Amino acid sequence: MIKTASPSPPLAVLMAHGADAVAAVRAGRSLNDALAATPAAVRPGTQSLAFHALRGLGAAQALRQQLAPKAPPPWVDALLLLALAVSRPAGDAPPPYDAHTLVNQAVDAAKRHAAAQARFVNAVLRRYLREREALEGAIATDPAAAWNHPRWWIDALQRDWPRQWQDLLRADDRRAPMSLRVNARRGDVPAYLERLAAGGIAARAVSLPGGWGGAAIELALPRAVHELPGFDAGDVSVQDLAAQQAAPLLLGDGLPAGARVLDACAAPGGKAAHLLELADLDLLALDVDAARLQKVDQTLSRLGLQARLLAADARDTAAWWDGRPFDAILLDAPCSASGIVRRHPDVRWLRRPSDIEALARTQATMLDALWPLLAPGGRLVYATCSVFRAEGERGIDAFLQRAPDADLRPSPGQLLPLADNGSKGEAGRPAGLPDDPPPVTDGFHYALLHKRVS
């Protein structure tokens, strides 16, 4: 029997689900959670629309305010915002649909889900088409509309990165590449590139920024993971280049077989798995969220690796620590996720200024709690996927003042999602990157701390 391709869902259906997603984010839920509740058949199209909408939400909110100063009901408002955002470019992505088609489909979506508001939706969107030039001019001086980030976020980047803040805001609206980590127990980068080429998948080898680690693979175009050769068998994993630096940085020149290692915030398990791919360790994978810890178990099972898993709050050491010191600790601390906005465009709209202060306090508490668990001569890697200095160098500087037995060793420092990746501060592109064009990592901060032997 000949199989025929399933027809694409109507745009009105995708817009309705996209409005659900945008409304959920505006109500404080993550986009991942919202998409998980979307039917599988329409999830890819819904995600594409939602990404475009959230990358253009600042301008869309300003335009809707011009068009309808009194906000409509939340779902209708989300539909309008989605339609307005998708009718405009988002970063380097042009509008994906003809403007009039988009209006017609938005009205159709409203008729199905909020019939009493369909005429209002039609009037607002058609007015935008008629008066687009004047409306766009009216919002041009609004920073949140111009940069599609909350004003406080823009101000924070201007303070932290006065020469790069504009590039960072633009970077958040670009699509992130798909990077792979080859399981060192099963193969290497050159051999896996050959497997990709045999399967018609274009890819290249790339160096980890600054030479902290070896090489990885970057795909020319994203693929479903189950299309990757050997993925289900554990031959390869998806992991950004910045995240791939944690394991080699912690291992350094090598730890003895059976060394006691703690991954203090292990979920979803990528860094724990990388450690076990590179070395034979007695690894404890800890996470406060028991449900997320199941993802660690699934990750390790797929890769054929083993570790001890424990659901506990890393700060409450009296509740879980057995009193034996660790040779190495990885603290991938809870953070704002401001360095991975290109992958999670909802983050910028979910965070509040007070979150950064609260997260910095949590990070400091975790450092203080875990440092006494490290054996003299041991090493701790502190990591956050953030571009805010409060969650990076400022927090580490403060910790060094509190811990006289801690030394800061050479480490990547601040990585930015830019071609020069920020690993030399604002001085430009670091040495050791022969790739052309240079790979662009997520935003991360790394600090390698060594405990003095008294």
CORRA-V237965 format. One record per helix or strand. SS is the DSSP state (helix for helix, strand for strand). FROM is the first residue (numbers start at 1). TO is the last residue. If there is no record, write none. Layout:
SS&FROM&TO ; SS&FROM&TO
//
This chain:
helix&11&26 ; helix&31&36 ; helix&40&55 ; helix&57&67 ; helix&74&86 ; strand&90&90 ; strand&93&93 ; helix&99&113 ; helix&115&130 ; helix&132&138 ; helix&143&147 ; helix&151&160 ; helix&165&171 ; strand&179&182 ; helix&189&198 ; strand&203&207 ; helix&209&211 ; strand&215&219 ; helix&225&227 ; strand&236&238 ; helix&245&251 ; strand&259&263 ; helix&270&278 ; strand&281&287 ; helix&290&303 ; strand&308&311 ; helix&317&319 ; strand&326&332 ; helix&338&340 ; helix&347&350 ; helix&353&371 ; strand&374&384 ; helix&389&391 ; helix&393&402 ; strand&406&415 ; strand&444&451
//
